[in-house]
């Protein structure tokens, strides 16, 4: 299993419309590609020196090949809209994670 993590720092001046776009449009469109099985959005609690509010969105996919297919078929188009809507008021960096184990508590 692969996690495609996108960490985004959002300028407070666009936060509310950006959050609406992310939760109502962008994340659902990412899931509609059929490449990801789920998405988890979290707010980063560490304050950034540059200001803004930071989020991590983790998209789970079944394999490296599926993620590569997303890059080839969907990534450019899905990334474009955010920059068209919000310009340089947010910054993002991406990390690919390979899941090596999952552990849960037993109650």
Contact map, one row per residue, 1 for C-alpha under 8 A:
11100000000000000000000000000000000000000000000000000000000111110000000000000000000000000000000001100000000
11110000000000000000000000000000000000000000000000000000000111110010000000000000000000000000000111100000000
11111000000000000000000000000000000000000000000000000000011110000000000000000000000000000000000111100000000
01111100000000000000000000000000000000000000000000000000011110000010000000000000000000000000011110000000000
00111110000000000000000000000000000000000000000000000001111000000000000000000000000000000000011110000000000
00011111000000000000000000000000000000000000000000000001110000000000000000000000000000000001111000000000000
00001111100000000000000000000000000000000000000000000111100000000000000000000000000000000001110000000000000
00000111110000000000000000000000000000000000000000000111000000000000000000000000000000000111100000000000000
00000011111000000000000000000000000000000000000000011110000000000000000000000000000000000111000000000000000
00000001111101100100000000000000000000000000000000011100000000000000000000000000000000001110000000000000000
00000000111111100000000000000000000000000000000000111000000000000000000000000000000000001100000000000000000
00000000011111100000000000000000000000000000000000011000000000000000000000000000000000000000000000000000000
00000000001111100000000000000000000000000000000000000000000000000000000000000000000000000000000000000000000
00000000011111111100000000000000000000000000000000000000000000000000000000000000000001001000000000000000000
00000000011111111110000000000000000000000000000000001000000000000000000000000000000000000000000000000000000
00000000000001111111000000000000000000000000000000000000000000000000000000000000000000000000000000000000000
00000000000001111111100000000000000000000000000000000000000000000000000000000000000000000000000000000000000
00000000010001111111110000000000000000000000000000000000000000000000000000000000000001000000000000000000000
00000000000000111111111000000000000000000000000000000000000000000000000000000000000000000000000000000000000
00000000000000011111111110000000000000000000000000000000000000000000000000000000000000000000000000000000000
00000000000000001111111111000000000000000000000000000000000000000000000000000000000000000000000000000000000
00000000000000000111111111100000000000000000000000000000000000000000000000000000000000000000000000000000000
00000000000000000011111111110000000000000000000000000000000000000000000000000000000000000000000000000000000
00000000000000000001111111110000000000000000000000000000000000000000000000000000000000000000000000000000000
00000000000000000001111111111000000000000000000000000000000000000000000000000000000000000000000000000000000
00000000000000000000111111111100000000000000000000000000000000000000000000000100000000000000000000000000000
00000000000000000000011111111110000000100000000000000000000000000000000000000000000000000000000000000000000
00000000000000000000001111111111000000000000000000000000000000000000000000000000000000000000000000000000000
00000000000000000000000011111111100000000000000000000000000000000000000000000100000000000000000000000000000
00000000000000000000000001111111111100000000000000000000000000000000000000000100000000000000000000000000000
00000000000000000000000000111111111111100000000000000000000000000000000000000000000000000000000000000000000
00000000000000000000000000011111111000000000000000000000000000000000000000000000000000000000000000000000000
00000000000000000000000000001111111100000000000000000000000000000000010001000000000000000000000000000000000
00000000000000000000000000000111111110000000000000000000000000000000000000000000000000000000000000000000000
00000000000000000000000000000111111110000000000000000000000011000110110000000000000000000000000000000000000
00000000000000000000000000000110111111100000000000000000001111000000000000000000000000000000000000000000000
00000000000000000000000000000010011111100000000000000000001111000000000000000000000000000000000000000000000
00000000000000000000000000000010000111110000000000000000001110000000000000000000000000000000000000000000000
00000000000000000000000000100010000111111000000000000000111100000000000000000000000000000000000000000000000
00000000000000000000000000000000000001111100000000000000111000000000000000000000000000000000000000000000000
00000000000000000000000000000000000000111110000000000011110000000000000000000000000000000000000000000000000
00000000000000000000000000000000000000011111000000000011100000000000000000000000000000000000000000000000000
00000000000000000000000000000000000000001111100000001111000000000000000000000000000000000000000000000000000
00000000000000000000000000000000000000000111111000001111000000000000000000000000000000000000000000000000000
00000000000000000000000000000000000000000011111000000100000000000000000000000000000000000000000000000000000
00000000000000000000000000000000000000000001111100000000000000000000000000000000000000000000000000000000000
00000000000000000000000000000000000000000001111110101000000000000000000000000000000000000000000000000000000
00000000000000000000000000000000000000000000011111111100000000000000000000000000000000000000000000000000000
00000000000000000000000000000000000000000000001111100000000000000000000000000000000000000000000000000000000
00000000000000000000000000000000000000000000000111110000000000000000000000000000000000000000000000000000000
00000000001000000000000000000000000000000000001111111000000000000000000000000000000000000000000000000000000
00000000111100000000000000000000000000000000000101111100000000000000000000000000000000000000000000000000000
00000000111100100000000000000000000000000011001100111110000000000000000000000000000000000000000000000000000
00000011110000000000000000000000000000000011100100011111000000000000000000000000000000000000000000000000000
00000011100000000000000000000000000000001111000000001111100000000000000000000000000000000000000000000000000
00001111000000000000000000000000000000001111000000000111110000000000000000000000000000000000000000000000000
00001110000000000000000000000000000000111100000000000011111000000000000000000000000000000000000000000000000
00111100000000000000000000000000000000111000000000000001111100000000000000000000000000000000000000000000000
00111000000000000000000000000000000111110000000000000000111110000000000000000000000000000000000000000000000
11110000000000000000000000000000000111100000000000000000011111000000000000000000000000000000000000000000000
11110000000000000000000000000000001111000000000000000000001111110110000000000000000000000000000000000000000
11000000000000000000000000000000001110000000000000000000000111110100000000000000000000000000000000000000000
11000000000000000000000000000000000000000000000000000000000011111110000000000000000000000000000000000000000
11000000000000000000000000000000000000000000000000000000000011111111000000000000000000000000000000000000000
00000000000000000000000000000000000000000000000000000000000000111111100000000000000000000000000000000000000
00000000000000000000000000000000001000000000000000000000000011111111110000000000000000000000000000000000000
01010000000000000000000000000000001000000000000000000000000010111111111000000000000000000000000000000000000
00000000000000000000000000000000000000000000000000000000000000011111111100000000000000000000000000000000000
00000000000000000000000000000000001000000000000000000000000000001111111111000000000000000000000000000000000
00000000000000000000000000000000101000000000000000000000000000000111111111100000000000000000000000000000000
00000000000000000000000000000000000000000000000000000000000000000011111111110000000000000000000000000000000
00000000000000000000000000000000000000000000000000000000000000000001111111100000000000000000000000000000000
00000000000000000000000000000000000000000000000000000000000000000000111111110000000000000000000000000000000
00000000000000000000000000000000100000000000000000000000000000000000111111111100000000000000000000000000000
00000000000000000000000000000000000000000000000000000000000000000000011111111110000000000000000000000000000
00000000000000000000000000000000000000000000000000000000000000000000001011111111000000000000000000000000000
00000000000000000000000000000000000000000000000000000000000000000000000001111111100000000000000000000000000
00000000000000000000000001001100000000000000000000000000000000000000000001111111110000000000000000000000000
00000000000000000000000000000000000000000000000000000000000000000000000000111111111000000000000000000000000
00000000000000000000000000000000000000000000000000000000000000000000000000011111111100000000000000000000000
00000000000000000000000000000000000000000000000000000000000000000000000000001111111110000000000000000000000
00000000000000000000000000000000000000000000000000000000000000000000000000000111111111100000000000000000000
00000000000000000000000000000000000000000000000000000000000000000000000000000011111111110000000000000000000
00000000000000000000000000000000000000000000000000000000000000000000000000000001111111100000000000000000000
00000000000000000000000000000000000000000000000000000000000000000000000000000000111111100000000000000000000
00000000000001000100000000000000000000000000000000000000000000000000000000000000011111111100000000000000000
00000000000000000000000000000000000000000000000000000000000000000000000000000000011111111100000000000000000
00000000000000000000000000000000000000000000000000000000000000000000000000000000001001111110000000000000000
00000000011001000000000000000000000000000000000000000000000000000000000000000000000001111110000000000000000
00000001111000000000000000000000000000000000000000000000000000000000000000000000000001111111000000000000000
00000001110000000000000000000000000000000000000000000000000000000000000000000000000000011111100000000000000
00000111100000000000000000000000000000000000000000000000000000000000000000000000000000000111110000000000000
00000111000000000000000000000000000000000000000000000000000000000000000000000000000000000011111000000000000
00011110000000000000000000000000000000000000000000000000000000000000000000000000000000000001111100000000000
00011100000000000000000000000000000000000000000000000000000000000000000000000000000000000000111110000000000
01111000000000000000000000000000000000000000000000000000000000000000000000000000000000000000011111000000000
01111000000000000000000000000000000000000000000000000000000000000000000000000000000000000000001111100000000
11100000000000000000000000000000000000000000000000000000000000000000000000000000000000000000000111110000000
11100000000000000000000000000000000000000000000000000000000000000000000000000000000000000000000011111100000
00000000000000000000000000000000000000000000000000000000000000000000000000000000000000000000000001111100000
00000000000000000000000000000000000000000000000000000000000000000000000000000000000000000000000000111110000
00000000000000000000000000000000000000000000000000000000000000000000000000000000000000000000000000111111000
00000000000000000000000000000000000000000000000000000000000000000000000000000000000000000000000000001111100
00000000000000000000000000000000000000000000000000000000000000000000000000000000000000000000000000000111110
00000000000000000000000000000000000000000000000000000000000000000000000000000000000000000000000000000011111
00000000000000000000000000000000000000000000000000000000000000000000000000000000000000000000000000000001111
00000000000000000000000000000000000000000000000000000000000000000000000000000000000000000000000000000000111
